[in-house]
């Protein structure tokens, strides 16, 4: 069997032109599949970097996300007095009552208006989120229309350089600083004082309250306390749970698109492989019959054809994966995050890692196996005497 496989592979350069059809077809399948799946991977990684299990986000009980949640100021004060919330040295709860607003400012690449999230936060936001790091300028001052911009937002949108003034919704704001959230979703946002944002947009309610948990069991204690208070209609979950849920719907949609488009292209690649391998078997009928006549079994012939198809598939997979990695890995894209959340845009980097490459290789091997199996069986079933008489 090894001898027949080696003999078949040595003759492969003689069929380079027809073999090229299989390689290019499978390379296209792998490149498209990996590229679309990298969107899902990048989004999930960005949201995973945002959430932490030692923080909880409190929303209205009937709200699925921050945008659809509304918490009156008195409700926020009541929440902050509940058990399970960590406190600083002065006894104040480590928490941030937050409100969201959608703004439109020009993008760097096209100049077209793009949606961006302005997040109003409490003074303890940086103590609550130690991963936030001021990279330039200073923090905003309460009561003033000042904001700080996330690094990803600065890269994608115009007018967010420290010291610049931007106008949106007929209000002028000054960019006084820039920050990083270590690749998390907050890099896509602008931060400002929560009360100033509420006043600017004539609101009286916050969207959410994010709190630091005291330790194990704190979330259970917090939920138990708020559920017993008839004046509260809220629930709490860890940030990890919240952002996993936020990314789930969009990630599933992207995965469906990737596999659907990949499947259609894979079917085309299978037919190309079948046609090419049938052609190769047809031109080698006498050669295969001769091998059979001198004692090589049908299994060796089948193995040689399948190995050839798999080798071409792997070459195609390598080309497709390399093309996707060169063209897309590390690229910055923006999207609308999670489920019914039509406000919060997340800017993230496409990520093409070993897992996606392995998925592409697996798909290529399946295409190669299907494309080589039927021609291999046909080659093994050709009657030796009939093939030799055709010489």
N, C-alpha and C positions, 0 to 999 in steps of 0.2 A: 504493500500500500504506500509506504514512504517513497519507494522508488518511482511509482507512477505519479504521485503528487509532485515530486521533484522534477520529473521529466515534463510534466504539464506546465509547471511554473517557469521552467527554462525556455519554453516556447512562447511564453506570454508576450514578449516584445514583438513577435510577429503579428500579434493581434492588437497592437497598441491603439490603432485608430478606433476600432469597435469597442475596445475596453474603456476608452476615454468617455464614451457615452454613459456607462455605469458610474464612473467616478464623478463626473460633473453632476449627474442627476442626484446622487446621494449627497454630494457636497452641498447642493442647494437645500435639500431637506434638512440636513443637520444645521446649516447656517441659520435658516429661518426659525427652526425650533428653538435653538439656543438663544437667539436674539430676542424672541418674544418672551421666553421664560425668564430671561435676565431682568425684564421689567418687574415681574412678580418677585423675584429674589431680592432685587434692590429695594423695592418698597417694603417688603417684610423686614429686611435688615434695618432700614431706617426707623421703622416704627418700633422694632424690638429694642433698638438702642435708646429709644425715648422712654419706654416704660421700665419701672423698677418695682420689685415685689414689696419693698418697704414703704411705698407710697400708695395712697388710695385716692381715687377720684370720686367725688360725690355728685350725683346728678338727680334730677327729678325722677321719680320712680317710673314714670311712663316714657321717659326719653331714652332713645337708643344711642345718642351721642351728645357731645357738648352743644352743638348747634341747636338742637331741638329742645334743650333743657333750659328752664328758667327758674331761678332761685331768688326770691325777694331778699332784701337786705336783712330783715329780721330773721328769716330762715337761716341765713349764713351765720349770724351771731349765735343762734341756737345750736347749730351744728358744731361750731368751734368750742362749745362748752361740753360736748359729749365726751365720754371716756374712750380710750384707745388712741388718742391723738398725742403725739410726742410734744413736749414743751421745752422751750429754751431756758437759759439760766434765770431769766426774769419771770418765768412762769407763763409766758405767752405761748399760745399754740403755734407750732411750726406749720403754717398753712398759707395758702394763697387763694383768695376768692378772685375768680377770673371772668372776663367777658370778652367775646370775640366780635370782630367787625370785619367785613370784607371790603377791601379797597382795590382800586384799579390804577396801576401805574405802568408806564411804558417798559417794554422788555428791551434788553440790550441788543438782541440779535435782529429784531424786525421793527422795533419802535411801536408795535401794536400794543394796545392796553392788555395787561394780564392781571388776573385776580391774585391777590396776596392777602394773608391773614394778619390783622392787627390784633394782638392779644394784650388786653389790659390785665396787669398782674398786681399783686399786693407787694409791699416793701420786702417781705420775707421770701420772695420768689427765688433768689439766688441761694439763700440758706437752705431752702427746701430742695433745690435742685443743684447739688454740688458739682454736677457735670457741666453746668453753665459756666463759661469763663469769658470775662470781658477781654477782648483782644485789641481794642482801640478805643480812645476817647474815655467817656465817663458814663455813669448811670444817669438815667432821666431823673428829674426832680418832680416830686408830687405837686400837682396843681398846675403844672406847665405842659404845654403841648410839645413835649420832647419824647423822642423814641430812640431805641437802639435796634440795630438791624442784624439779623442772623447772617452768617457767612454765605450760605447758599443763596439767600435772597439777594445779597449784594452782587453775587456773581451773575445772577439772571436778570436783574432789573436795574434800570437807570435811576440816578438821583439819590442813591442810598449811601454815598460817601460821607464819612463823618464830617460834619460842618455844613452840609448842604441842607437846603430847605425844600420840602416837597409839598405840593398842594393836591389834596384829594377831598372830595365831598365838600368843597368850598371852604376848607379849613387848611391853614398852613401849619406844618409841623417841622421841627428841627431835628435832624439826625445828630445826636450827641455822642453815639458810641456804636460799637459793633461787638458781637459776641459769637461764641461757638458752643454747640451742645454736643460735641464729640460725634458728629454724624447723625444725630437724632433728628426727628421731624421738626423740632423747634428751630433748627437752622433755616427753615423756610419761612419763618415768621418775623414780624416786627413786635417788639415789646414796648409797652408804655404803661403809665400809671393807670390802674383800673378805674379809679374815681374820675380821672380826667376823661377817659374814653366814655364812661357812662354819661358824663355831663355833655360832652361834645355831641353824642348821638341821642341825647334827650331820653335816656333810659333810666330805669329804677331797679332793674333786676340783673343779677349776674347769671352767667351760663353754668358755672361749675365751681366747686371748691376742691382743691387738691391739698391733701394733708400728709404729713409724715406719720407713719404708724409707730406706736411705742415698741412693738416687738411681736413675737409669735402670739396669735390669738387676739391681737388688737383689732383686726378687721371684724372678727366675729362679735367682739364687744361693741364696736361702733355700730354695726348693723343692728345688733340687738337693742341698743339704746334708741336709735332713731326710729325703729319699727314700733317701739312702745309709746313714742310721743305722737299723739294724735294730731298735733299741729304741723308735723313734718310729713311730707310725701316724697321722701328721698330714699336712695339706696346707694351703697358704696361698693366698689370693686377695686382690686389692685390695678395699678397702671398696666402691669403686664397683661392682665386679662382684658382690659379695655382696648389696648392697642392691638392685641391679637385679633379681637373681634372686628376692630376697624379695618384691618388689612385683609381679613378672611374673604369677604365678598369680592373685593377687587382682585385679589390674588387668584381666586378660583376662576373669575372671568378671564383673566389673562392666560391662565393655564388652559382653559377650554379653547380659547382662540388659538393658542400655540399648537395644541394637539390636533385640533380640527384642521387647521391649515397644513400642519405637518403631515397629517394622515392623507389629505388629498394629494399633496406632493409625493408622499411615499408610494401611493398607488401608482402614480405616473412613473416613479423610479423603478417600481417592481416590474411594470410592463417593459420598461427600457432594458432592465436587467434580463428579463425573460427572452426578449427579442435578441439581445446580444449573445446570451449564453446558448440559445438554440442555434444561432448562426455559427457560433464557435464549434458546437458539437457536430453540426452538419458538415462543416469543412474538415473535420477531423474524424469522420466516420471510419475511413480506412485505417487510420492510425489506431483508433480505439479497437477496431476489430483485430488488428494485428497483435496488439497487446493481449487481447482476450485469447487469441489463438495460441500464443506461446506460453499461456498458463496463468496470466494475471486474472484475478476474479472480478466479478461485477462490482463488489463492494469497493475495490480499489479505484475503479473508474468513477463510481459515484462520489467517493471521497475527494478525488482529484478535481472534479468539476465544482463541488461545493466549496472546497478550499480556495479555488480560484475566485469564485464569486465573493467569498468572505474577505479575501485579501483586497480585492478591488473596492469593496464596501468600506474597509478600514482606511484605505487611502483616501477615499472620498470623505469619510468622517474627519480625518485629520485636516484635510483642506478646508472643509466647512467650518470646523471648530476654530481653526486658525483665523479664517476670514472674519468670523463673528467676533472673536476676541480682539483682533486688530481694529475692527471698525467700531465696536460698541463698548468694550470694557472700559469703565471709568467715565463714560459720557454722562453728562448731567441732563436729566429730564424732569419735567414737572407734571403732576397729575392731580386729579381730585381724589381725596383719600376717603376710602371706606364707606360702603353702604349708602345710606341716605344723606351722608354728609356732603352738602353741595357748597360748602363754604371753604373748608380748610384745605388749601393746596399744599401738597408735600413735594418738595424738590429733593431728588435723591440721585445717587450714582448707580448706573447699571453695573451689575456684578456678574461676571462669568467666571465661575470657579470650577474645581474638579467635579463637583456634583453634576452641574449642567453638562460638562464635557462628557462625563460618563453616560448621562442620559442620551446624548447625541450618538455616542458610539453604539449604545445598545440598540437604538432605532436603526442605525446603519446596518448592524449585524442581522437584525430581523429582516430588513429589506433584502440584504444579500443572500440570506438563507432561503427566503421564499423565491427569490429570483433565480437561484442556482439549483434548487431541489428538483423541480420538474424536468429541466434539461438534463440533469444528472441521471434521473431515472430513465429518461428516454435513451440516453447513451448506453446505459447498462442493458437495456432490453433489445438493442439492435442485434438481430441474428448474425452471428459471426460469418457463416457461409455466404449469406446474402451480401453482406458488406464487402467481403473479399472478392466476390464475383463482379462487383461494380467497378473494380480496379481497371 
